[in-house]
Amino acid sequence: MKRRGVIHDKLSYALATMGHDDLLIVTDAGMPFKRDDERTIDLALAPDVPDIFTVLRAIRQDLWVEKFAFIAEGRNPNVVNGVSEIFPDAESTTMPNDWFHHAVDNTAKWVVRSGAWTPWGNVALWSGIPVAEWMSSTGAEPPQEWDERLRLNREHGNDGVR
């Protein structure tokens, strides 16, 4: 029996297959997408079960997130604030609604449907790396373009989880 992290078999497998810059999208209960697709993981049980924050906190235990995005046309302050708390060391951005719909059906490596019962409760997550840990075996300093990422990693702990 697995001792920690995500215990849902398909979600655990999905997170284990994520590489640097791979895209995982966590959706609310209302996001339309191809649910019979092998890339989809439907966790929704009832309205807000599981809620998006429960799903994201579980994902946080197993996945290093470098960047996340919300739908630009309809920001939900509760979702924005909650996700920013869960991933304080990741870059935040927005993407157009059309991009989300295209990514869900075409480009995301994995799509996870939560029971989130809220408008614009969709979050795109790009997998990252723990910069200091990743670079430690080289004996070299991280590239300068990783300075901000390294600062955020150090500020929030090497595991990135608070």
Long-range contacts (C-beta under 8 A, 24 or more apart in sequence): 4-61, 5-58, 5-61, 5-62, 6-58, 6-59, 6-61, 6-62, 8-41, 8-43, 10-41, 11-41, 11-43, 11-58, 11-59, 11-112, 12-62, 14-41, 14-109, 14-110, 14-112, 15-59, 15-62, 15-63, 16-62, 17-109, 17-110, 18-63, 18-109, 18-110, 18-127, 19-127, 20-66, 20-127, 20-128, 20-129, 21-66, 21-126, 21-127, 21-128, 22-109, 22-126, 22-127, 23-103, 23-107, 23-108, 23-109, 23-124, 23-125, 23-126, 23-127, 24-59, 24-63, 24-108, 24-109, 24-110, 24-111, 24-112, 24-124, 24-125, 24-127, 25-100, 25-103, 25-104, 25-108, 25-110, 25-111, 25-112, 25-122, 25-123, 25-124, 25-125, 26-52, 26-55, 26-56, 26-59, 26-112, 26-114, 26-122, 26-123, 26-125, 27-104, 27-111, 27-112, 27-113, 27-114, 27-116, 27-121, 27-122, 28-52, 28-113, 28-114, 28-116, 28-117, 28-118, 28-119, 28-120, 28-121, 28-122, 29-113, 29-114, 29-115, 29-116, 29-117, 29-121, 30-119, 31-100, 31-104, 31-113, 31-122, 32-101, 33-104, 33-105, 33-111, 33-113, 34-105, 35-113, 37-105, 37-111, 39-108, 39-109, 39-110, 39-111, 40-110, 40-111, 40-112, 40-113, 41-110, 41-111, 41-112, 41-113, 42-113, 43-112, 43-113, 43-114, 43-115, 44-113, 44-114, 44-115, 45-115, 46-115, 47-115, 47-117, 48-115, 48-116, 48-117, 48-118, 49-115, 50-114, 50-115, 51-114, 51-115, 51-116, 51-117, 52-79, 52-82, 52-83, 52-114, 52-116, 52-118, 52-121, 52-123, 53-82, 53-83, 53-86, 54-114, 55-112, 55-114, 55-116, 56-82, 56-83, 56-86, 56-87, 56-123, 57-86, 59-112, 59-125, 60-86, 60-87, 60-160, 60-161, 61-161, 63-125, 63-127, 64-127, 64-128, 64-129, 64-130, 64-160, 65-90, 65-125, 65-126, 65-127, 65-128, 65-160, 66-90, 66-91, 66-126, 66-127, 66-128, 66-129, 66-149, 67-91, 67-92, 67-93, 67-125, 67-126, 67-128, 68-92, 68-93, 68-123, 68-124, 68-125, 68-126, 69-93, 69-94, 69-95, 69-123, 69-124, 70-94, 70-95, 70-120, 70-122, 70-123, 70-124, 71-95, 71-96, 71-97, 71-100, 71-120, 71-122, 72-96, 72-97, 73-97, 74-119, 74-120, 75-120, 76-118, 76-119, 76-120, 76-121, 78-118, 79-116, 79-118, 79-120, 79-121, 79-123, 83-123, 87-125, 87-160, 88-152, 88-156, 88-162, 89-152, 89-153, 89-155, 89-156, 89-160, 90-128, 90-152, 91-148, 91-149, 95-124, 100-124, 130-158, 130-159, 130-160, 132-158, 133-158
